[in-house]
Structure formats: C-alpha cells, structure tokens
Amino acid sequence: MEECGDGPAGARVLRERLKVLAVAGDRLQLAADRAAGCSCCAMRRTCGAAELAAAARPERIEVARPPGLIVAKGDEVEVTLPASRFLTVAGLAYLLPTLAVVGTAGAGMALQLSDLWVGLLCLPALALALIPLARAGRGDGLAGDFTIEAVHPGAGPVSGRCAP
C-alpha cells in the first residue's frame, strides 16, 4: 500500500490503485505488484533488486465487487485497507511467533534445560503461535477487508509518490 491517510470517521487507512485483471460476477481479480522499499530510489535503473522486482509476476488478489459498481478489465480501482487491520495481521505474522520462541527459550534456559530440550520446546511453541495467523487468514483473509473507493477507467496516469 502506498499512501496512508484518514478514511471515514477519521480512521487511518492504507490506500493504493490496483489494476483490474478480471471481473467474474461479484468478484474482482486485481494485480497487486509487490512494493519494494527502494522503488523511489534514484539508482533503481542500475539496481539488480529493482530488476528482479520488475520481472516478478504480480500477485493476484480477489476481492468482492460492491453491488452496483461498474468496472471492466483494464480499469484501475482505488482500494483501502484499515491500518489497524494491517498492523494486527503483521503482528500475528511476525511479532507473536518471535515472542513465543524467545519466551519459550528464556523459560527453558531459566529452568537450566539443555540446548537440545530448549530447541525441542521451541518447535511446538512456534506451531501454537502460528494458529492465530492461520485463523485470521480463513475465508477472504486480509483481502476481505479491502474497500473499493473509486474506479479509474482505462490505463490512467501512473499514481504514487514516484510518478514522473
């Protein structure tokens, strides 16, 4: 997501324009390019990481099409995601498993267990810490929280902070 701003009722939202790849009934398939931290760098023309990112196939995200929304293949839609939801999923994916392993390893060391036993105890702790993330990904997962704010017909101008 490129931008962060205020959404409805002052809630912080992440906002980005995505290209529509296909329209199938009440579902839209959108192309979500992976955003790299170096995408605005002046050296991106000579950077190997930028070349790899450009060669990667865009990921497809499937979202629900709001009733009455007229959109066609090739259009761009502006989608928003509540920042709190993004941070919740990021915490479940990165913070919770790390804390579970560090906490288990610390407890094992405090109990003066051997390194082998500490390592073996960390495996089920890691598996248990990944359960909330798996439950959060059920159904539509994060894509179910996307809201389509606007439709931009055709191949409109390039958006974002790095646009020429």
TORGU-841521 format. One record per residue: x, y, z of N, C-alpha, C in turn. Coordinates in steps of 0.02 Angstrom, whole numbers, plus 32768, in hexadecimal, padded with zeros to 4 digits. Layout:
<atoms>
XYZXYZXYZ;...
</atoms>
This chain:
<atoms>
802A7FC58000800080008000802C803E8000;801A806E7FD8804580A77FCF803880DF8001;7FFA80F2800A7FEC812D80317FC9811A8071;7FCE814680A17FAB813E80E07F87817F80ED;7F47817D80F77F2281BB81037EE681AD812E;7EBE81E081367E8181D9815F7E4981C08133;7E268190814C7DED817581287DAD818C8149;7D78816781417D39817981607D3F817A81AC;7D1F81AB81CA7D1D81B382137D6381BB8230;7D9281D582097DD581E482237E0281A7822C;7DEC816C82167E158130821E7E4F813281EC;7E8A811C82017EC4811A81D47EBC80E081A4;7EC980EC81647EC380B881327F0080BA8104;7F0F808080E87F42807A80B47F1D80798071;7F38809D80407F1480A680017F4380997FC6;7F2980767F937F5280697F577F24805D7F1C;7F3E806D7EE07F1B80607EA27F34801E7E85;7F057FF17E757F167FB07E597EF17FA67E18;7F117F827DEA7EF37F757DA87EC67F387DAB;7E8C7F3D7D8A7E5C7F077D887E727ED67D52;7E7E7E977D657E917E637D367E557E3E7D19;7E217E357D427DE67E117D2C7DAB7E237D58;7D6F7E217D3A7D317E2B7D5F7D087DEC7D56;7CF87DCB7D8E7CD27D8D7D8B7C987D917DBC;7C5E7DA97DA37C237DAE7DCD7C2D7DE17E05;7C2C7DC87E437C337DF57E7C7C7B7DF77E97;7CAB7DE07E6F7CF27DDF7E847D1D7E047E51;7D507E257E6A7D827E477E407DC67E297E4D;7DEC7E1D7E187E327E097E1F7E5D7E457E11;7E887E577E417EB17E927E3C7EFB7E7F7E3B;7F237EA47E157F6B7E997E137F8A7EC37E4A;7FAC7EA17E787FCD7EC47EAF80187EBA7EA8;80397EEC7E8C80827EE97E8780A07EEE7ECC;80D47EC87ED780F77ECC7F18811D7F0D7F19;81107F367F4B81327F767F5281757F6B7F75;81AA7F857F5881EC7F807F7681FC7FC17F98;82237FBE7FCD82377FFA7FF1826380287FC7;8282800D7F9482AF80357F6C828F804E7F2C;824C804A7F25822B805A7EE6823380A47ED3;824180D07F02824981177EF38292812C7EEF;82BF80FD7EF28306810C7EF4831E81257EB0;834B81557EAF836681707E718392813D7E4E;83AB810B7E7083D780D97E5383B2809B7E3B;836F809D7E39834980607E29835680467DE3;836C80717DB4837A805A7D7083B6802B7D6D;83E380327D9B841F80087D9B841F7FD57DD3;83E87FCD7DF583E47FA27E2F83CA7F5D7E1C;83EC7F2A7E3283D67EE57E2483957ED37E47;838B7EEC7E85834E7EDD7EA983117EFA7E86;83187F367E6A82E17F557E4582D17F2D7E06;83037F127DE582F87EE97DA982D37EA97DBB;82E67E8A7DF382C47E4D7E09827B7E5B7E1A;826F7E937E3C822A7EA57E4E82007EB37E0F;821F7ED17DDD81FB7EE07D9F81EB7EA07D78;82157E6E7D7D820A7E307D5981D97E027D7C;81CC7E0E7DBC819F7DE27DE181577DEC7DC8;81347DB57DC580EE7DB87DB280C67DDA7DE8;80967E057DD8806E7E247E0D80417DF07E2F;80377DF97E6E800C7DCD7E937FC37DDE7E84;7F997DAD7E837F527DB87E777F2D7DB97EB9;7F057DEC7EC37EDB7DF17EFD7E937DEF7EE6;7E6A7DC67F057E247DC37EF47DFB7DE47F2B;7DD37E157F187DAA7E3A7F487D617E3A7F31;7D357E467F5F7CEE7E4A7F4F7CE07E8C7F2B;7CB57E887EF87CA17EC47ED37C637EDF7EF4;7C657F1F7F097C297F3B7F297BEF7F3C7EF7;7BB27F337F107B787F337EE47B727F777EBF;7B657F737E7F7B5C7FB07E587B9C7FCF7E3D;7BD57FB37E4F7C157FCE7E377C207FB87DF0;7C2A7FE97DC37C377FDA7D7D7C817FDF7D71;7C9F7FA67D627CE77FA37D587CF57F6F7D22;7D297F7B7CFA7D3B7F4C7CC47D847F3A7CC9;7D977F067CA67DDD7EF17CA47E067F2B7C88;7E3F7F397CA87E6B7F6F7C937E617FAF7CBA;7E287FB67CDC7E1D7FF17D067E4A7FED7D43;7E5280247D657E7680257DA57E4480377DDC;7E4A80157E147E1F80247E4D7E4A803B7E87;7E3080697EAD7E5380817EE97E37805A7F24;7E6380327F437E4E80097F7C7E6C80257FBC;7E47801C7FF27E5F803180337E5D7FF68063;7E887FF880947E8C7FC580C77E977FE9810A;7E6F7FD9813D7E7A7FF9817D7EC07FE98197;7EE4801D81AC7F29801581C47F2A7FE88201;7EF77FEB822B7EF67FC182677EF27F778255;7ECE7F6682207EC97F20820A7F0C7F0881EF;7F2E7F3381C87F6F7F2281AD7FA17F1681E6;7FA17F4282187FCF7F3A82517FBF7EFC827A;7F7F7EEB82807F6C7EAE82A47F887E708282;7F7F7E6C82417F977E31821C7FE47E2F821C;80047E698216804E7E6B821880677E55825D;80457E68829180587E5382D480507E0882DE;80187DED82C3800D7DA582C780427D7F82A0;80587D9B826880877D78823C80CF7D7C8255;80E37DB5827181297DC0828281367DC482CD;810D7DE882F1811B7DF4833881097DB98364;80CE7D9D835C80B87D67838880E57D298384;80F67D0F834881247CD5834681687CE48365;81827D20835981C37D32837681BF7D3383C2;818B7D5283DD81847D548426817B7D0F8444;81577CE38421814C7C9F843A818D7C79843D;81B67C7E840981F67C59840882267C77843C;822B7CB8843F82597CD8846F82427CC984B7;82017CCD84C381E87CBE850681F47C76851A;81E87C4884EC81F47C0184FB823E7BF38506;82687C1184DC82B17C0784E482C87C248526;82AF7C5F853882C17C7D857882AB7C5385B3;826E7C3885B082557C0E85E6827E7BCD85EB;828F7BB085B182B87B7485B282FD7B8085CF;831A7BB985BF835C7BC985DA83587BD78625;83217BF8863A83187C06868183117BC586A9;82F47B93868982ED7B5186A9832C7B2786A1;835F7B43868283A07B238677839A7AE28650;836F7AE4861C83697AAB85F083A27AAD85BD;83B27A7485A183E77A72856E83CE7A96852F;83FE7AA9850583ED7ACC84C783BF7AA2849B;83C97A60849B83A07A34847383577A38848A;834B7A3584CB83077A3884E582E77A7D84DA;83107AB184E082F57AF484D382DF7AFA848A;83087AE0845D82F67AE1841682B87AB88408;82B37A7E842782797A54841C82397A738439;823F7A98847082057ABB848C81EF7AF68461;821F7B14843D820F7B4E841381E47B3A83D6;81EC7AFD83BE81C67AE88383817A7AE8838E;81607AC883C481187ACC83CE81017B1383E1;812C7B3A840281197B7F841281107BA783D2;813C7B9C83A281377BBF836280F77BA9833D;80E97B69833D80AD7B4F831C806E7B6C833B;806C7B6F837D80317B8B839F802A7BD68392;80627BF9838C805F7C41837F80477C518339;804C7C22830B80357C2D82C67FEA7C2082BD;7FCA7C0282EE7F837BF382E97F587C3282E1;7F637C6883097F3A7CA482FE7F427CC282B8;7F7D7CBE829B7F877CD782577F5F7CAD8226;7F607C6C822E7F3A7C4082017EEF7C4E8207;7ED87C5B82437E917C6A824D7E7E7CAD822F;7EAC7CDE82327E9F7D1F82147E9D7D1B81C8;7EBF7CE981AB7EC17CE181627E887CB98145;7E5C7CA0816F7E237C7981567DF57CA6812C;7DD07C8681007DA27CAC80D57DC87CD980A6;7DB67D1880A47DD77D4780777E187D618096;7E237D5680D67E5F7D6F80F67E637DBA80F3;7E9D7DD580E57EA77E1D80E27E827E3C80A6;7E7A7E1780707E587E3080357E0F7E408043;7DF27E1F80757DAD7E2D80887DA47E7180A9;7DDA7E8F80BF7DD77ED180DF7DE37F0A80AF;7DF37EFB806F7DFC7F30803E7DB97F50802E;7DB97F9180267D7E7FB680117D8F7FDB7FD1;7D657FD67F9F7D717FF97F607D53803F7F67;7D7E80717F607D6A80B77F6A7D5980D97F28;7D7E80CA7EF27D7380ED7EB37D8880C07E79;7D6C80CE7E3F7D7E80AB7E017D9B80DF7DD1;7DD580CE7DB47DF680F97D837DF780D37D41;7DCE80E87D107DC980C37CD17E0B80C07CAA;7E1380887C877E4C807F7C5B7E8F80817C7E;7EC3808B7C567F07808E7C707F1580D77C81;7EFE80EE7CBA7F0781337CD07F4F81437CDF;7F5B817F7CF67FA081937D067FBC816C7D40;7FFE81667D40802081427D75801781677DB6;800881437DEC7FFC81647E2C803581547E5C;803581777E938066816A7EC7809881A17ECD;80C1819D7F0080F381D07F0F812A81D27EDB;8135819D7EB7816E819A7E89815981AA7E42;811B81BC7E37810381C87DF3812982037DD4;813B81FD7D94816082337D74813682707D69;
</atoms>
